[in-house]
Amino acid sequence: MTLWQALAMGTAALEATSGESARFEARQLLAHGMGLARLPLSLDASLSPAQEAAYRESLERRLAGEPLQYILGQWEFMGLPFYVGPVALIPRPDTETLCEAVLARRPKGRGVKLLDLCCGTGCIGLSLGKLGGFAPTLTDISPQCLALAQRNARLNQVEARFFQGDLFAALPQGETFGVICANPPYIPAGEIPGLQREVGREPRLALDGGPDGLAFYRRIAQGYRAHLAPGGLLALELGAGQFPAVQALFGGGTAVKDVCGHDRVILLEHEEDPC
């Protein structure tokens, strides 16, 4: 089977489930089956039996609903590579809005201590450490997520600290940060069964925001002031339509829109000592 034939076969197989993304996904899976980052310019070569078997296996996994990113094992975020896996939420363009907002508000991050709560893959804290020069600390309640984030720190050559625990309880007592970031679970629990099947493969721990989706925002609102340094910045990702409710919880904040025009991030800046 030539690469052309394999690509056509994969695209046709994926059209029912992946729609307009079918050809893109087929190209990604074909390159993955060949052990390449991307396909060669010429598609006239033939697959070896082992490559064809690997490609067919990847297609079967994708058709069964496994996210493309988990099959590939690596995904790009903010132009950087990140290992991904079913223990953590997949990095998404929506979350890049948070990173871009922090970089815009704090363009001189060199050495500023930054906290990434609910870090998952570590994509927020490590990207800001790499691109903005911040000194990141990453926390997560999941030891599997922390292990994955540590792999990503080595992959991107970012020095970072890691603590396991539940939100601020993971931190050394009394420690403060110039920036606190989080993409907390924010999907209302009752909506999770109706999510796209690929999203259903992601860990519920990273999705479930309680009955109204706001449980983690309430807890962050109660605890962040003790850990945000004077003049500090709090940046949180939001679910669709959640800005007014979260703004009310925090008593203020500015919305940042994503590329689709949705309020995706809330920013709160403290010019005075929050204590």
C-alpha positions, 0 to 999 in steps of 0.5 A, spaced: 500 500 500 502 506 497 502 512 502 497 515 497 492 509 498 493 509 505 491 516 506 485 515 502 483 509 506 484 513 512 480 519 510 474 515 508 474 511 514 474 517 519 469 521 515 463 519 519 466 520 525 471 526 524 468 530 518 472 536 516 478 533 520 478 526 517 484 528 512 488 531 517 487 526 522 489 521 517 495 524 515 497 525 523 496 517 524 499 515 518 505 519 520 505 516 527 505 509 524 511 510 520 514 513 526 515 520 523 513 527 525 510 529 519 509 525 512 514 526 506 512 531 501 512 525 496 507 520 497 509 515 492 513 510 497 510 504 500 508 502 507 512 496 510 508 491 513 509 493 520 508 500 518 501 498 515 499 494 521 501 500 526 497 505 521 491 500 521 491 499 529 491 507 530 485 508 525 481 502 529 483 506 536 481 513 533 474 510 530 473 507 537 473 514 540 480 515 543 482 522 542 487 523 536 492 526 541 492 520 546 494 516 540 499 520 538 502 521 545 504 528 544 501 535 542 503 542 541 501 548 545 503 555 545 508 552 539 511 547 544 511 540 544 507 536 550 506 529 552 499 527 553 495 521 555 489 519 558 491 521 566 490 528 564 486 533 560 488 535 553 491 541 551 487 546 547 487 552 544 482 555 548 487 555 554 492 558 550 488 564 551 490 564 558 497 564 557 497 569 552 493 574 557 498 573 562 504 574 557 500 581 555 499 583 562 506 581 565 511 581 559 517 581 563 516 575 567 523 573 568 524 570 575 517 572 577 514 566 581 508 563 578 503 558 580 499 553 576 494 550 580 490 543 577 496 543 572 495 536 568 500 536 563 503 542 565 502 546 559 500 552 562 506 553 567 511 550 563 509 554 557 509 561 561 516 559 564 519 557 557 516 563 553 515 568 559 521 567 563 517 565 569 519 561 575 513 556 575 511 551 581 506 546 579 501 542 583 495 537 582 492 532 586 493 527 581 500 523 582 500 521 575 499 528 572 505 530 576 509 525 573 507 527 566 508 534 567 515 533 570 516 529 563 514 535 560 518 540 564 524 535 561 522 535 554 521 543 554 527 544 558 524 548 564 526 548 571 520 548 575 517 545 582 512 540 583 507 539 589 502 534 589 495 536 593 488 539 593 489 546 590 493 551 595 493 545 600 499 542 596 503 548 597 508 550 603 505 554 608 505 562 607 508 561 600 506 567 595 506 568 588 506 574 583 502 570 578 497 564 579 494 561 574 489 555 573 484 551 568 480 548 573 474 543 572 468 547 570 463 542 566 457 541 570 457 534 573 450 533 569 452 535 563 458 530 563 454 524 560 452 528 554 459 530 552 462 529 545 465 521 546 472 523 545 471 528 551 468 522 555 475 519 554 478 524 558 479 524 566 473 526 569 477 529 575 479 534 570 472 535 567 467 535 573 466 542 576 460 540 581 453 541 580 453 548 577 460 547 574 463 553 579 465 548 585 473 550 584 472 557 583 468 558 589 474 554 593 479 558 589 476 565 591 476 563 598 484 561 598 487 565 593 488 571 597 493 568 602 498 566 596 497 572 591 503 577 592 502 584 592 501 587 585 499 580 583 495 577 577 490 571 578 488 568 571 483 563 570 480 559 564 472 559 564 467 555 561 462 558 556 457 563 559 461 563 566 464 569 566 458 573 570 458 568 575 465 567 577 466 575 577 461 575 582 464 570 586 471 574 586 468 581 587 470 583 580 475 581 574 476 583 567 474 578 561 479 576 556 475 573 549 478 567 545 478 567 538 471 565 537 469 571 541 467 567 548 469 570 555 474 565 556 479 568 561 478 572 568 483 576 570 484 579 577 490 584 579 491 586 586 495 593 586 495 593 594 497 587 598 491 582 598 492 580 605 
